Amino acid sequence: MKEFFKYVFATVVGVILSVGVFFILFIAIIVGIVSSLGEDRTVLVDNDTVLYLNLDQPITERTYSDPLSELPIIGDDGRKSIGFTDVIKAIKSAKYDDNIKCIYLSVSSPNAGYANMREIREALIDFKTSKKKIIAYSEVYTQGAYYLASVADKVYINPEGALEFKGLSSQSMFFKGALDKLGVEMQIIRVGTYKSAVEPFIDTKMSEKNREQVTAYLSGLYKTFLSDISKSRNISTDSLFMIANDYKIQQPKDAVKYKMADGLKYKDEIIDELKSLSGTSKSSNLSTISINDYAKNVIMESKGNTNRTKIAVIYANGDIMGGEGDNNQIGSERVSRAIRKARTDTSIKAIVLRVNSPGGSALASDVIWREVVLTKKVKPVIASFGNVAASGGYYIACAADSIFVQPNTITGSIGVFGMIPNMQKLFNQELGITFDGVKTGQYADIMSTVRPMTAGERLIVQTGVNQVYDSFITKVANGRKKSKAYVDSIAGGRVWVGTDAVKIGLADRTGSFEDAIKAAAKKAKITDYRIVEYPEMIDPIKALLETSTDKIKVYYAKKEFGANYMIYQQVKEAISKSGIQARMPFDIKVE
């Protein structure tokens, strides 16, 4: 009888959970339908309006139309997001909009890479040429937040707040100890002294070669960071270095003392200043519009452009993998199909390949590379690199006519590696599971993950990795018009910062995304055109129906692990990253 009740209870719980999931899906679909009805509606911009620039939200490559974002289990924790290109378009539009009187820049901890933040900074600097003011205010500024805020005419901080300014650091996570405890051995085959993506699985600290390259590119990033702030705040880079190195900013008043902030104010005082700048009386409410709503207006206006002459922007964002991928992954089928479509469309005169990727599958990278080569024969292809375009991310773009980088783009990492986990100890000693079987050939079970590789198998995989690397550097040499020996000398998996990439010939020039578009137009000899974007965005409702179970699992995993969720996620990904990869070191994080 007890077992019967257990079975009934389990069944009832299962039914309740299933009903709950379907109820969530039903609500999500209704939300999607309602939200879609208002997608084509513009937001009225009143006279004397302040543009509210909230840059704490996720700043992605493209603005995703996600009506489910307010549902925390299946959306993005209830947060909105916006594409950096739409932020720039909106700022540019606001420069000429008589109804927009000033910008209120609110940022504490931006969710964006430094290269994209630099493009936003440049747009804000251009906005200031209109003589309209930018006011920045926050209770707390992280270094990334201050990097953005430093362009403002006035930078204010809460009297009890904080401004972080201490220099950049980069820390890597090493999994070897955890894998040892699990009984998992990562069998590594690689080419390249600097191919440090494998180090977390075979060591507990950085190799000297890896430390050398991280020191080099971090120094490059810091140089750009200090130089940009120096120009905006009129403080020498040497002084800024000293302020950070000696940790001079410990209290809000220190930020004012060293001229990194213009005053200590509370929010009500900021509102009064914004009213004054916008010509609003103190007794009236301040008229504001968020960057998200204002960007929608700009997007709607651009839809009215029916010019038949077009430049296609093809976004390659995320890890590179075979198949379709999604909005945050580069699926070789989806992206190569988009390039092919743009190539065969006679109204499209040039292509800008926008890359923001640490790499991934070498085979998938090659599939996309081939389409770039074929397209280059027909029309101009210009590559624009975002925060990172490394390894496979560089592979797919190396054949472009020209490559644009930001000074703080991370690129290069031309190298290949293979990882095959050996989980024999985990199964045998930890779980008590053993394996036995038969095979018709010596290598019929090559790549088995339940035993160590044989010497013969290792030789086969190493030969394959060597061939992929040789093909990689050959294609880079052909695309960049360099000798193969020279490319090999700057490859080996080494990561470079954008300014150094230009010096050694991996990129052509530093420049913004918009600069890349202008270069494409110039090469195509066109002056009047409109932009079309590929690949088409995946419908959020469709994506929900396909991935709702995974999203619910992630939601509960985050609740279970809390602050340790990222560690859990990285260990999980580490074990799953097997096969031949063209990928940069995992999760380079600069703080």
N, C-alpha and C positions, 0 to 999 in steps of 0.2 A: 504494500500500500504506500509506503514511504517513497519508493522509486516512482510509483505512479504520479504522486503529487509533485515530485521533482520534475518529471517530464511535462506535466501540465503547466507548472510554473514557468519552466524554460520556454515553452511554446507561447504562453501568454506574453512574456517579456519580449520574445522575438517579434510577435505580432505588433505589440505597442511600438517597438523601435521602428519597424517597417512602416507603420502608419505615420509615425512622426517624421520619418524621412520623406515620405510621399507628401505629407502636409507641407513640409518646408519647401519641397519642389513646387507644389501647387502655388503657394504664396509667392515664391520667387518668380514664377511665370506671370502671375498677375501683376507683380511689381514691374516686371520687364515690359509688359504690355502698356501699363499706365505711363511708365517712364518714356517709352518710345513715342507716345503721343505728343510729348512735349519737347522732343529732341530738335524739331525744326523751328522752335519758337525762340526768338531773340529776346534778350533782356533789355528793357528800356534804360538808357543812360541819361540821368537827369543833368541839368546844368550844375556846374560847380561840384563835380563828383570826384571822390578820391579813389584811385585804383588800389585795392587791397591785395598786395602781393604776398600771399602765404606760401613760403617755400619750405615749410616743414613736411608737406605732403610728399609722397613718392613722386619723383620727377623721372619719368620713363622716357624711352626713345619716342614713343607715339602715345597720343591720348587714347585710352581705351574707353569705348562706350560701354560702361558696366552698370546696368540698372540694379545689379545685385550687390553693389558695394556697401549698402547699408545693412545687409544681412551678414553678421559676423562669421557664421559657420561656413557660408558658401561664397561670401564676398571677400573683401580684403580688410577684414577686421573693422569694417565700417568707415574706412578712410577713403577719401577721394584721391585721385592721382591725376597728373597732367603730363603730357609730352613736352620735352624741353623746347622743341621747335614751335609748339603752340604758345609757350610762354614768350618766346622771342618775337613771334608774329604779333602777339597782343601788345607787348611793350612798344614795338615799332608803330603799331596803329595808334596807341595812346599818345605817342609823341605828336601826332598831327590832329588828334581829336580835341576840339575846343571845349568839349564837355568835361574832359579829364584835366583836372587842375594840378594834381601832384600824385606821387606814389607813396603809399605807406608800406614799407618793407618790413615784414614780420618773419623772423627766422631765428630758431634756437638750435636745431639739430637737423640740417637738411639731409634728405634721403636721396643723394645724387653723387655721382663721381665728380672729381675735380675738373676734368675736361669739359663736361657739360656745364658745370658751374661757371667756368671761365667764359663760355659763350653767353651765358645769361648776364654775367658782369659786363661784357662788352656791349650787349644790347642796352643795359642800364646806363652805361657811360654815354652811348649815343643818344639816349633819351634826354640826358641832361643838356645836350646842345640846343634843345628847344627852350631853355631857360626855365623849364618847370622843375620843381624841387623834388628830391627824394628824401624821405625821413625814415630812418631805421630805428626800430625800438625792440628790445627784448629784455626779459628778466634774466635770461642766461644765454650767452653766446658760446657755442663750441667753436673750434678753430674754423671748421667749414662754414659755419654761420657767419663768423666775422669776415671770412674771405669774401662772402657775398655782400655783407652789410657795409664793408669799408668803402664801397663806391658811393654811398649816400652822401648828400650834402651835409646832413647832420646824423651822427650816430649817438643814440641815447641808450642808457642802461638803467635798470631799476636800482634805486639807492641801496637795496639789500641784495642785489643780484650778483652775477659773476660773468667774467670774460676769460675764457680759456685761451692762453697763448703760451705755448711751451715747446714748440717744435714738432716735427712729424716723427712718427714711429711706425714700424711695420713688424707684425708678429705673426709667425707661422705656427700652425698646430701640427704636432707629430703624433702619429697613430701607432707607432711600432709597439709601445708598451701595452696598449689596449689590445692590439692584434695578438701579441704574445699571450696575454691572459685568455683570449678567446680561443687560442690554438690555431690561429690563421697565419700562414706565412705568405707574404707577397713575393712572387717570383718575378724579378724585373729584368727586362731586356730593353736597352736604350741605346740611342746614339746622341752624343753631345755631352761635353763636360758639364755644361750648365743646365742640363735638362732636370731641373730640381723639382719638377712635379712629382717625381718618384720618391724623393727624400723622406717625406713624412711616413712612408711605409717601411723603410729600411734603416732608419736612424732615429735618434732622439734629439738631434740638434742640427743646425745648418752646417753644410760643408763650407770650406774656405772659399771655394769658387762661387757658391751661392751667396755667401756673405758679401763677396766682392761685388756681384751684380746688384744685389739689393741695395747696398751702400751707394752704388753709382746712380741707380734710377731714383732712389729716395732723395739723394742730394739734388738731382735734377728737378724733381717735383718741388722740393723746398725752395730752390732758387726761383722758380716761377712764382710760387706762393708769396715769397717775400717781395719780389720785384713788383708784382701787381699791386700789393697792398701799399708798397712804398710810393708808387705813382699816385694812388688815390688819396692817401693820407699825407703826402708830402713829408714823409719821414724816411731817412736814409735806410738802406737795407742793412748796413752795419749796426745802426741803432736798433732796428727791429730784431736782428739776430741776438744782440746783447739782451734786449728785453725778454726774449723767449728763453735764451740760454741761462740767464740768471733768475728766471721765474719772477720777474718784477711785478707782474699783474696778479696780486693776491687779493686785493679788495677792489670794489667798484671805483673808489676814488683814485686808485692807482692808474686805471685806464684813462681817466681824465688827465691826471698828472703827466703821463707820458704821451698825451695827445692822440691816443687811440680811440677815445670817445670824446664827445663834445659836451656831455653833461649827464647828470643823474636826475631822472625824472620818473614820476609815477604815470600810470596810464591816463588818468584824467588830464594831466598836463600835456600829454602827447595829443590827446583829442582836441584840446584847446588850440594847440599849435597847428594841427591839421585844419581846423576850422578857419584859422587866420589865413593859412595858405590857400585854401579853396574859396575864400570870400564868403564863408558861412557865418552868420551872426551867432554869438555865444548862446543865445536863447533858442536857436534852432537845432534840429537834429542833423548830424553829419550824414551826407549822402555818400555811400560807398558802393562799389561793385567788386566782387571777388575776381581774381585772375581767371578762375575756371569759367565763370559766367561771361566775362568779357571775351575770353578766347573763343567761346561758342559763337558769339556775335561775329567775330572775325572770320571764323570758319564758314559761317553761313554766308557772309559777304563774298568769300572766295568761290563759293559754289555757283555764284552768278557769272563767273568767268567761263565763257564758252569758246575760248580761243582753241582752234583745232591744232595749232602747233604746240607740242607738249615736251616737257622734260620729265622723265620717270625717275622717281626716287624709290629705290628698292632697299627696304630695311632688312638687315641681317643682324638680328639681335638675340643674344643668348648662346647657350651651348650648341655645338653643331652635332647633328645626329642624322641618321638615315630616316627616310619616311617623311611624313607630313609635318611633324613638329607642332608648335602652337604659337601664340602671340609672344611667348617668352623663350622660345627655342627655335633654332634654325634647322628646320627640316629640309634635307637636301631636295626632296621632291617638290615641296611647296615653293622654295626660293628659286630653284633652277627653272621651274615652270613659269614663275613670275618674270625672270630674266628673258626667257624664251618668248613670252608673250610681248614684252616690251621690244624685243628685237624685231619681231615680225609686224609690229604695228607701225605703219609708215608715217602716221601722224606724230609719233614719238621720235624726236630728232637726236636725243642724247639721254644718257643714263647716269645717275649718281648712285653709287652703291654705298649706302651708309652702314658701316660695320661697327658693332659694339659686341665683341665676342672674345672669350678666352680660348676658343678652339673647341676641339672635340674629336669626333671620328675623322680619321685621315681619309678614308674612302668617301665619306659624305662631302668632305672639303673638296676633294678632287672632282666630284660630280658637279659642284657649283662652279669651280674654277673653269671647267670645260665650257660652260655656258658663257662665262665672261670672255673667254678667248674667242668664241664664235661671234659674240656680239661686237667685240672690238673691231672686227673686220668690216662691220656694217655701219656702225655709228660710234661716236665717242663714249667712252666709259671712264668716269672720274670716280675715284674712291675717296670717301670722307670717313676718317677714323674718329670714333668717340672716345670714351674713357679708356677702353682697351680694345685692341685689335691685334691679338697675338696668336702665334702658332697657327692652328687652323683658321683663325680669324684673319691672319695675314695671308695665308695660303690662298683663300678665295678671292683676294683682291690684288695679288701681286702682278697679275696680267693687265691691270687697268692702265689707261693712257697716262694718268697722273694720280698721285696719292697725296691727300691733304691730311695733316695731323695738327692737333693742338700741341703747344710746347709740353703740356703735362699729360699727353696721351701715353699709355703704356703699350708698347708694340714689340715686334720681333718674336723672340722665343721660337726660332726656326729649328725645330728638332722633333724627334719621334721617339716614342717609347711604347712598350707593351707590358701589361701586368696580368699575370695569371695567378689567382689565389690558390694556395694549397691548403685545403681545410681538413686534411687527413686527421691531424691531432684533435681538432674540434669534434669531429664525428667519432673517432675511435676512443679517445681517452676521456673526453668531457661528456659525450652523449651515449657512448657505448654502441655506436652504430658502425658496422663494418660493411665493406663492399666486395663483391666478387663477380666475375663474369667471364665471357669469352669474346674473342674478336677474330676477324678473318685476316687482319693485316697488322704489321708491327705498329703502325701509327693510326689505327682505326679509332682509338680513343684519345688522340692528341688533344690538348687543351683541357684534359680532365682536371677537375678541381678537387678531387678526393685522394690525390697522391702527388708526390713530387714529380717534376719533369725529369725525363731522362736526358742524358747528354745529347743524344740524337735529336730529341724534340727541341731542346734549347737551341741547337744549331739551326734547325729549320726556322724557328721563330726569329732568331737573330738575323738570319739571312733576309727574312721578310721585312723586318724593321729597317735593315740597311738599304734594301731596295726602295722602300717608301721614302726614306731620308734622301737618297740619291735623286729620286724623282722630284722631291720637294725643292731641293736646292737648284736642280736643273731648271725647274719652272720659274723660280725666283730669279735666277741668272738671266733667263730669256726675257722675262717680263721687265726686269730692271736694267737690262742691257749691261750686265756685269759678267765678269768671268766666273765660272763655277768655283774655281779655287778661292776667289775673293769672297763670294757668298759664304762658302764653307768657313772661312776665317772669321766672319762676323755672326755666324749661325751657332751651331752647337747648343741650341736651346737658350742662348743668352737673351735676356729681356732688356729692352732699351726704352728710354724716355723719348718723347716726340722730337725735341730739339736735337738729340744725338742721332736719332733715326734719319733726320734730314742730312746731317753732316756725313754719315757713312753711306748714304744713298738708298736706304730702305724706303724713304719717303721723299717727295719732291719739294714740299714747302709747308710751313706752318700757315694755317688759315682756318676760318670757320666753316661750318656747314654751308652757310650762304655763299662764302667764297668759292666753295666747290661747285655749287650750282651755277654761279656766274662763269666759272671756268668752263663748265660743260656747255653753256650757251655760246660762249665765245668760240669754242672749238667747233661747235655745230653751225656757227655763223648765223645765229638767230638773236633777235633782240626782243621780240614780242612773243610771249609763250605763257603757258600755265603749267603748274606742277600737278602730276598725278602720282599717287602713292601705291606701291605694291609691296608684298602680297596683300590681298584683301584681308581685312581683319576677320578673325573667327567670331561668329555670332556668340554672344555671351550665354544665351539660353541654351544653344547647342552644346557649348563647352561645358555648361553646368550639367546637362543631362549625361554627358560622357564622363565627367570627372567628379560628380557629386560625392561618390563614396570615398574617393581619395581625399577630397577637401574636408570631409567630416572626420576622417582619420587624422589628418594634419591638425585640425582644430583641437581634437582631444589629446593628441600627442603634445601640443603646445601647452595645454592645461596641465598635463601630467609632468612634463619635464621643466616647465617654467623657464627660468633664465638659462638652463642647461640644454634647451631644445636645439640650439645651433650646434652644440657639440655632438648630440645624438645624430643630427642630420648629416654632419660631416663624416662621422664614422660610418654611417649607413651608406653614404655616397662613395666613400673610399673603397669599401668592399665591392661595390657594384661597378666601379670603373675598371673593367677588364677589356682586353683586346688591344689592338694597335691604335694609339692615340696621337694626335697632333694638338697638344694642349699645353698651356702655360702652367706655372706653379699654381696649385690649388688655392683659391680664395686669398689672393693678395689683398690685404686690408691695410689701408693707410689711415692713421689717426693722428 
